[in-house]
Amino acid sequence: MSGMQKPAASGICPFCGVATPVPHETQEACIAALHSEIGRMRGILATLRPAGVTRPTEDPENSAAASVRLALD
């Protein structure tokens, strides 16, 4: 039985690596936990913005709503 994995004591499933109080008993449970973790990470990543990037400030002179005067000669 040396090829069998021992249950993780740290709260991480030894089969899929997802944090859980006890290891998942089936492959389907691991797959479901992985899908849940993917959804959770996508939600976190969707809220992140790059560091050091600020929103452009509205410059009235460069705004699309600024009036333009054309002179034809």
C-alpha positions as CSV (number, residue, x, y, z in Angstrom):
1,M,0.0,0.0,0.0
2,S,2.9,2.3,-0.4
3,G,1.4,3.8,-3.6
4,M,-1.7,5.2,-1.7
5,Q,-1.7,8.8,-0.8
6,K,-2.1,9.7,2.9
7,P,-4.9,12.1,3.9
8,A,-3.6,15.7,4.3
9,A,-3.4,17.0,7.8
10,S,-3.3,20.7,6.7
11,G,-6.9,20.8,5.3
12,I,-5.9,20.4,1.6
13,C,-7.2,17.5,-0.4
14,P,-4.2,15.4,-1.5
15,F,-5.9,14.5,-4.7
16,C,-6.9,17.9,-6.2
17,G,-5.1,20.4,-3.9
18,V,-8.3,22.4,-3.0
19,A,-8.6,23.5,0.7
20,T,-11.1,21.3,2.5
21,P,-11.4,19.9,6.0
22,V,-11.3,16.3,4.8
23,P,-10.1,14.8,1.5
24,H,-12.7,14.4,-1.2
25,E,-13.9,10.8,-1.5
26,T,-14.6,10.7,-5.2
27,Q,-13.2,12.1,-8.4
28,E,-16.5,13.9,-9.0
29,A,-16.1,15.7,-5.7
30,C,-12.6,16.8,-6.6
31,I,-13.9,18.0,-10.0
32,A,-16.8,19.9,-8.4
33,A,-14.4,21.5,-5.9
34,L,-12.0,22.5,-8.7
35,H,-14.9,24.1,-10.7
36,S,-15.9,26.0,-7.6
37,E,-12.3,27.2,-7.0
38,I,-12.1,28.3,-10.7
39,G,-15.3,30.3,-10.3
40,R,-14.0,31.9,-7.1
41,M,-10.7,32.9,-8.7
42,R,-12.4,34.3,-11.7
43,G,-14.6,36.5,-9.4
44,I,-11.5,37.8,-7.6
45,L,-9.6,38.5,-10.9
46,A,-12.6,40.3,-12.3
47,T,-12.3,42.9,-9.6
48,L,-8.6,43.5,-9.8
49,R,-7.1,46.5,-11.7
50,P,-3.4,46.9,-12.6
51,A,-1.3,48.7,-10.0
52,G,-0.2,52.2,-10.8
53,V,-2.7,52.8,-13.6
54,T,-5.1,55.7,-12.9
55,R,-8.2,56.7,-14.7
56,P,-7.8,59.4,-17.3
57,T,-9.1,62.7,-16.1
58,E,-11.5,64.6,-18.2
59,D,-9.8,67.5,-20.0
60,P,-12.5,69.9,-21.3
61,E,-10.2,71.0,-24.1
62,N,-9.8,67.4,-25.4
63,S,-13.3,66.3,-24.7
64,A,-15.5,65.1,-27.5
65,A,-18.2,67.4,-26.2
66,A,-16.0,70.5,-26.6
67,S,-17.2,72.8,-29.3
68,V,-15.1,73.0,-32.5
69,R,-14.8,76.0,-34.7
70,L,-13.8,75.6,-38.3
71,A,-12.9,78.4,-40.5
72,L,-12.9,78.0,-44.3
73,D,-10.8,80.4,-46.4
